[in-house]
Amino acid sequence: MPSLVASPPGPQSRALAERLRSVESRNLTYFSEDFPVFWEEAKGANVRDVDGNVYLDFTGAFGVSFAGHAHPRIQRALVAQSERLVHGMGDVHPPAIKVELLERLAALAPWEETRTVLASTGSEAIEAALKTAQLHTGRSGIIAFEGSYHGLTLGSLAATHRADFKEPFRARVHQGVSFAPFPQTEEEAEAALEDVERLLSEGAGGPLQQAVGAVVVEPIQGRAGVRLPAPGFLAALAERTRAAGVLLIFDEIFTGLGRTGVVFEQEREGVLPDLVCLGKALGGGLPLSACLGSCEVMDAWPKSQGEAIHTSTFLGHPLSCATALAFLDVMETEGLVRRSLESGRRIVSRLGEALSGVGGVRPVRGRGLLIGIELGTEAGGPAAGGGVRVAENALKKGLLVLPAGGQGEVVELAPPAVLRDAQVDFGITCLVDSIRETLPR
């Protein structure tokens, strides 16, 4: 359980912050009087910083530590693999363990025959998916959605809605992208689908009107504030992309592999996308991502003639493959998907009860252990920066949470699935207190 021995950030974290400022690009790490603390050790759902403070982690380190930090089975797999082979030659002389992982992913995937491109980051998986769509359809236009976040490399950045991320690089970013509304109600869904139909017909990218080859969507928008799609919207979207001969890409980098209480969110929606992107939890804590698709779609890539047209030095890295296989074992044998569903329902219900009647708090939303608490103003607008202030307050109490939403108005929860009952109790109490203390009375 959390234990604070120095008011965070403590003296060691402050000293490291000064050292980091002097060597890292100033755009990367946010510094303030209250941020950051520097992690030194993490196990299960607990994190210890360099000052000896122990926190309860309700972030899962951006959702990566779904099986908990430093899970013993994953750690053993990492050590064992490191004693045999640390690095291979992914697309020349591949490590044997890469084949094991690809076979395991194919067994999980929704298609009869699956082909996969492995990568290291979520952004790279999206890049592979967008390239696949262009190869398969011959068309470069993309439809994405307002609020979307698919990464910050040039291709994925083009499909990311945040203008502040794109503006400095506007001249370099692919312009053949249009953004349709992401509907959260049935009324909004009708208008959004009409917009999608228009773009499929006219082309994406405004005046450029590039013919559309891909529609990319998060089945739940994470960074935008855990925004859930309107019931039936994704199924209706799939019908329209199929009719237009356009590939539907599900970005399940955050939601996939149990986070929302199902292995793939597309299962819940009853949708068969053309491509699925995975990441975050997949590597069990090590960098690993994947773009999966049916054999029919993925065979748009030409057969290798000795030079792959899309690859990387660390393709199918042995250590990441080993931890991924161990993570998938843990996911199945320890019932993480079921535990995520049950814990998430309990947390949403209890937060809803505890925050009922608290002015400015919208209804708690989420699926499984991906949960959002939206904060608003008396006038009905978003409480800009409210999620940031709650995160700062919670940190002082020993709880790690993250802000989300276009204006930082949402508190996002993505804890490990290995939470104990006492940890859930502490986290809810701490979070409710932090919200009550932060919102204007």
Secondary structure, DSSP 8 states (H G I E B T S, - for coil): --B-SS-SS-HHHHHHHHHHHTTS-TTTS--BTTB---EEEEEBTEEEETTS-EEEESSHHHHT-TT-BT-HHHHHHHHHHHTT-S--BTTTB--HHHHHHHHHHHHHSSSSSEEEEEESSHHHHHHHHHHHHHHHHS--EEEEETT----SSHHHHHT---HHHHGGGGGGS---EEEE---SSHHHHHHHHHHHHHHHHH-BSGGG-B-EEEEEE-SSBTTTTSB---TTHHHHHHHHHHHHT-EEEEE-TTTTTTTTSSSSHHHHHT---SEEEE-GGGGTTS--EEEEEEHHHHTTS---SSS-SS--TTTT-HHHHHHHHHHHHHHHHTTHHHHHHHHHHHHHHHHHHHHTT-TTB---EEETTEEEEEBB-TTSSB-TTHHHHHHHHHHHHTEE-EEESTTS-EEEE---TT--HHHHHHHHHHHHHHHHHHS--
